[in-house]
Amino acid sequence: MADPATLIGYAAGTLTTIAFLPQVLHVWQRKRADDLHLGTLLIFTLGIVLWLAYGLWLRLLPIILPNLVTLALQCAILFLKLRYRGRG
């Protein structure tokens, strides 16, 4: 059984990661992302990359796994933002 701190880390990572799924689905279904600020998305993506690097450096799966998934979701949002640029 994992220690409580590790369980909290996995729970936090899971919740903050799945929070992006509705945004990806929303943009994909609407085919519009004009209400998302590109600068914010890019800064946040850089933050995710740094968290991932930090987790890899320390070899902490509760940091690595959620940030890998969050990075994938964030990349999807960025892709859709650029793909639907000019619509709306």
C-alpha positions in Angstrom: 0.0 0.0 0.0 1.3 3.4 -0.9 1.9 6.0 1.7 -0.7 8.7 2.2 1.4 11.5 0.6 1.8 9.4 -2.6 -2.0 8.6 -2.7 -2.7 12.3 -2.3 -0.3 13.0 -5.2 -2.0 10.5 -7.5 -5.4 11.9 -6.5 -4.4 15.5 -7.1 -2.7 14.6 -10.4 -5.8 12.6 -11.6 -8.2 15.4 -10.8 -6.2 18.2 -12.3 -5.6 16.2 -15.4 -9.1 15.1 -16.1 -10.2 18.7 -15.6 -8.8 19.4 -19.1 -10.9 16.7 -20.9 -14.1 18.7 -21.0 -12.2 21.6 -22.5 -10.7 19.4 -25.3 -14.2 17.9 -26.0 -15.8 21.3 -25.9 -13.4 22.8 -28.5 -13.5 19.8 -30.7 -17.3 19.6 -30.7 -17.8 23.3 -31.3 -14.9 23.5 -33.9 -14.1 26.9 -32.3 -11.4 28.0 -29.8 -11.5 31.8 -30.3 -12.3 32.3 -26.6 -9.0 30.6 -25.5 -6.0 32.9 -25.3 -3.0 31.5 -27.1 -0.5 33.1 -24.8 -2.1 31.6 -21.7 -2.2 28.2 -23.4 1.5 28.4 -24.3 2.6 29.6 -20.9 0.6 26.8 -19.2 2.1 24.2 -21.6 5.6 25.4 -20.7 4.6 25.0 -17.0 3.5 21.4 -17.7 6.8 20.6 -19.5 8.7 22.0 -16.5 6.6 20.0 -14.0 7.2 16.9 -16.1 11.0 17.6 -16.2 10.9 18.0 -12.4 9.1 14.7 -11.9 11.5 12.9 -14.2 14.4 14.4 -12.4 13.1 13.2 -9.1 11.7 10.0 -10.6 8.3 10.6 -9.0 5.5 8.9 -10.8 2.7 10.9 -9.1 4.2 14.0 -10.8 5.3 12.3 -14.1 2.2 10.4 -15.1 -0.4 13.2 -14.6 1.8 15.7 -16.4 2.3 13.4 -19.3 -1.4 13.0 -19.7 -2.0 16.8 -19.1 0.6 17.6 -21.7 -1.1 15.4 -24.2 -4.5 17.1 -23.5 -2.9 20.5 -23.6 -1.3 19.7 -26.9 -4.7 18.7 -28.2 -6.1 22.0 -27.1 -3.3 23.9 -28.7 -3.7 21.9 -32.0 -7.4 22.6 -32.0 -6.9 26.3 -31.2 -4.5 26.7 -34.2 -6.6 24.5 -36.5 -9.8 26.5 -35.8 -8.1 29.9 -35.9 -10.2 32.5 -37.6 -13.5 30.6 -37.1 -16.2 32.3 -35.3 
